[in-house]
Amino acid sequence: MRLASDLRSEKRTGHIVAVWLALATGVRRGEALGLMWKDVDFRRKRIFVGQQWAHDEKLRAPKSEKSMRWIGIDDGTVLFLKEWKAQQAREMEVQGMDQGRETPVCTSSTYGLIDPNSFSRWRRQFFVEHGLGRYEEVTQYMPNVGCDVTRQAYVGFNFHELRHAQATLLIGKGADIKTVQHRLGHSSANLTMDVYAHAIPSNDEAAAEMVGDMLSGRSAEATPRAAVSAPQTVPPQPAAPAPASQGDGSIGVSKEPIGTLLAQLPPEKLVEMLKSVM
């Protein structure tokens, strides 16, 4: 995945870490920005989402009761966070500050919580620089001035798209809906089903092939892997649909799947799935 490679090669900052967390765990923007070091369990390889840093710069409980959750992290993310924690501690020490349990994981340049709106502006520019978006002229009617106004607007992937990427890939790799629901913090499995129903047909097609093998007397081992697997994932280029507000100043792209899904059964362990896409 190109974005993961780009994030590894970038100079490590709190902003970069927030994007990595979204890619690796599917957390929301506020959940990533509100994460403290006390919420990171390196030994058990997991993080705890217990609060979110809202757009009005207030710490609040997560979106729903189910949004308060532990999320497993892969070995690569453990290493990524350990390296960042050590770097952050050194930088804070130079400034005469101590890193503690209440220190945000994703810190600003002054080692406090990152302003959510400032983060969104940075994130849009970062995505443009890495081929996930662009700026173009958009004309919209502005009721407050009573006429059309042309401005430079961001068109492309938004932060929430990283959640969609993880969920789509996990379902395509065979993860069950309840597991995906837990990782994303959805209030119910029905919500996860409604949002990601498009990702399930590829698994259903693979299941149909397996049933056909059994009914015809062919063993699963005798069936070529390619016969029940979708093509290799190919990330799409951002589209330019009609403008639609995303809540963070973005104009979103079409809600098509992030990439062609991989349908492999039986499902691997969740952490191993993440390793294969990072």
C-alpha positions in Angstrom: 0.0 0.0 0.0 1.6 3.2 -1.2 0.3 5.4 1.6 1.8 3.1 4.3 5.2 3.3 2.5 4.9 7.1 2.2 4.1 7.4 5.9 7.1 5.3 6.9 9.5 7.4 4.9 8.1 10.8 6.1 9.7 12.7 9.0 7.7 11.4 12.0 5.3 14.0 13.5 2.0 13.8 15.4 0.1 14.5 12.2 1.8 11.6 10.4 1.1 9.3 13.4 -2.6 10.2 13.3 -2.9 9.1 9.6 -1.0 5.9 10.4 -3.4 5.1 13.2 -6.4 5.6 11.0 -4.9 3.3 8.3 -3.8 0.6 10.8 -6.8 0.6 13.1 -9.7 2.4 11.4 -10.1 5.0 14.2 -11.9 8.2 13.6 -10.1 11.5 13.4 -11.2 12.6 16.9 -10.3 9.2 18.3 -6.8 9.4 16.9 -6.2 12.9 18.1 -7.5 12.1 21.5 -5.3 9.1 22.1 -2.9 9.3 25.1 0.1 7.1 25.8 -1.8 5.6 28.8 -4.1 4.1 26.1 -1.4 2.2 24.3 -0.6 -1.3 25.5 2.6 -2.3 23.8 2.8 -5.7 25.7 -0.6 -6.9 24.5 -0.3 -5.0 21.2 -3.5 -2.9 21.4 -4.8 0.6 21.9 -7.8 1.8 23.9 -10.3 4.2 22.4 -11.9 5.9 25.4 -12.3 9.5 24.3 -12.2 11.8 21.3 -10.8 15.3 20.6 -13.8 17.0 19.0 -13.8 19.8 16.4 -14.5 22.4 19.1 -11.4 21.3 20.9 -13.1 19.5 23.8 -12.4 16.0 25.0 -15.6 13.9 24.9 -16.7 10.3 25.2 -16.6 8.4 21.9 -19.5 8.5 19.4 -21.4 5.6 21.0 -21.0 3.1 23.8 -19.6 0.6 21.3 -17.1 3.1 20.2 -15.3 2.7 23.5 -13.1 -0.3 22.7 -9.7 -2.0 22.6 -8.3 -2.4 19.1 -5.5 -4.9 18.3 -2.4 -3.5 16.5 0.1 -5.3 14.3 3.8 -5.7 14.9 4.6 -3.0 12.4 2.4 -0.5 14.2 3.8 -1.4 17.5 7.3 -0.6 16.2 6.0 2.6 14.5 4.6 3.8 17.8 7.6 2.8 19.9 9.9 4.7 17.6 7.6 7.7 17.7 7.3 7.6 21.5 11.1 7.6 21.9 11.5 10.5 19.3 8.7 12.5 21.0 10.3 12.0 24.4 13.6 13.3 23.2 12.1 16.3 21.5 10.0 17.2 24.6 13.1 16.9 26.8 14.9 19.4 24.7 12.0 21.8 25.3 12.2 21.1 29.1 9.0 19.0 29.1 8.3 15.5 30.4 6.5 12.9 28.5 3.9 11.1 30.6 0.9 8.8 30.5 -1.4 11.8 29.8 0.8 13.0 26.9 -1.1 12.8 23.6 0.2 10.3 21.1 -0.4 12.7 18.3 1.1 15.9 19.5 1.2 19.4 17.9 4.5 21.3 17.4 4.1 22.5 21.0 3.4 18.9 22.3 -0.2 19.5 23.1 -3.4 18.2 21.4 -3.6 19.0 17.7 -6.3 21.4 16.6 -8.7 19.3 14.6 -9.4 21.9 12.0 -5.7 22.7 11.6 -5.1 18.9 11.2 -7.7 18.7 8.4 -6.0 21.5 6.5 -2.7 19.7 6.8 -4.2 16.4 5.9 -5.7 17.7 2.7 -2.4 19.1 1.6 -0.6 15.9 2.5 -3.1 13.9 0.5 -2.6 16.2 -2.5 1.2 15.8 -2.3 0.8 12.0 -2.2 -1.7 11.6 -5.1 -4.9 11.1 -3.0 -6.5 14.4 -3.9 -6.2 17.7 -5.7 -7.4 21.2 -5.6 -9.7 22.6 -8.3 -12.0 25.5 -8.9 -15.6 24.8 -7.7 -18.5 27.2 -8.1 -21.2 27.0 -5.5 -24.2 29.2 -4.6 -23.6 31.0 -1.3 -26.9 32.0 0.4 -25.1 34.5 2.7 -24.0 36.6 -0.3 -26.8 35.7 -2.6 -24.7 34.6 -5.6 -22.4 31.9 -7.0 -18.8 32.0 -5.6 -15.9 30.3 -7.3 -13.1 29.0 -5.0 -10.3 26.5 -4.8 -11.7 23.4 -3.2 -10.1 20.1 -2.2 -11.4 17.1 -4.2 -10.3 13.6 -3.2 -10.0 11.2 -0.3 -10.8 12.3 3.2 -9.7 11.0 6.6 -12.8 8.9 7.0 -11.8 7.1 3.7 -9.1 5.3 5.7 -11.7 3.6 7.8 -13.5 2.5 4.6 -10.2 1.2 3.2 -9.5 -1.0 6.3 -13.1 -2.3 6.6 -13.3 -3.1 2.9 -10.0 -4.9 2.8 -10.7 -6.9 6.0 -14.1 -8.1 4.8 -12.5 -8.9 1.4 -9.9 -11.0 3.3 -12.6 -12.9 5.1 -13.0 -11.1 8.5 -16.4 -11.5 10.0 -18.8 -8.6 10.4 -18.7 -8.6 14.2 -14.9 -8.2 14.2 -15.1 -5.3 11.7 -17.9 -3.7 13.7 -15.8 -3.9 16.9 -12.7 -2.4 15.3 -14.6 0.5 13.7 -16.7 1.1 16.9 -20.0 0.9 15.1 -23.1 0.8 17.3 -24.4 -2.4 15.7 -23.4 -5.1 13.2 -26.4 -4.0 11.1 -24.8 -0.6 10.6 -21.6 -2.3 9.5 -23.5 -4.5 7.1 -25.4 -1.6 5.6 -22.2 0.4 5.0 -20.1 -2.4 3.7 -22.6 -4.7 2.0 -20.7 -4.0 -1.3 -17.7 -5.9 0.1 -19.5 -9.1 0.8 -20.3 -10.4 -2.7 -16.7 -11.3 -3.5 -16.6 -13.6 -0.4 -20.0 -15.1 -1.4 -18.6 -15.8 -4.9 -15.6 -17.6 -3.3 -18.0 -19.6 -1.1 -20.1 -20.6 -4.1 -17.0 -21.9 -5.8 -16.1 -24.0 -2.7 -19.6 -25.4 -2.6 -19.4 -26.3 -6.2 -16.1 -28.1 -5.6 -17.7 -30.1 -2.8 -20.8 -31.0 -4.9 -18.7 -32.0 -7.9 -16.3 -34.1 -5.8 -13.3 -31.8 -6.4 -11.2 -31.3 -3.3 -10.4 -27.7 -2.2 -6.7 -28.5 -2.6 -7.2 -29.4 -6.3 -8.9 -26.1 -7.0 -6.4 -23.5 -8.2 -6.3 -20.6 -5.7 -6.9 -18.1 -8.5 -10.2 -19.7 -9.2 -11.7 -18.5 -6.0 -9.7 -15.4 -5.5 -10.3 -11.9 -6.8 -7.5 -10.1 -8.7 -4.8 -8.3 -6.8 -5.9 -5.0 -5.1 -5.4 -2.0 -7.3 -6.0 1.3 -5.5 -8.2 3.6 -7.6 -7.4 7.2 -8.5 -9.5 9.8 -6.7 -12.6 10.7 -8.7 -14.2 14.2 -9.0 -17.9 13.9 -8.2 -20.4 16.6 -7.5 -19.3 18.5 -4.3 -20.6 17.1 -1.0 -19.6 18.2 2.4 -17.6 15.7 4.5 -17.5 17.7 7.8 -13.8 18.4 7.6 -13.8 20.8 4.7 -13.3 18.0 2.1 -15.4 17.4 -1.0 -15.7 13.6 -1.0 -15.3 11.0 -3.6 -17.7 8.3 -4.7 -18.3 5.6 -2.1 -17.2 2.8 -4.4 -14.9 0.1 -2.8 -11.3 1.4 -2.2 -9.8 -1.4 -4.3 -10.6 -4.7 -5.9 -11.3 -7.1 -3.0 -9.2 -10.1 -2.1 -11.5 -13.0 -1.2 -9.5 -15.7 0.6 -11.0 -18.3 2.8 -10.4 -19.4 5.6 -9.8 -15.9 7.1 -6.4 -15.3 8.7 -5.9 -13.8 12.1 -6.9 -10.2 12.1 -3.4 -8.8 12.9 -2.0 -10.9 10.1 -4.6 -9.5 7.7 -3.4 -6.0 8.6 0.3 -7.0 8.0 -0.6 -8.0 4.5 -2.0 -4.6 3.5 0.5 -2.4 5.4 
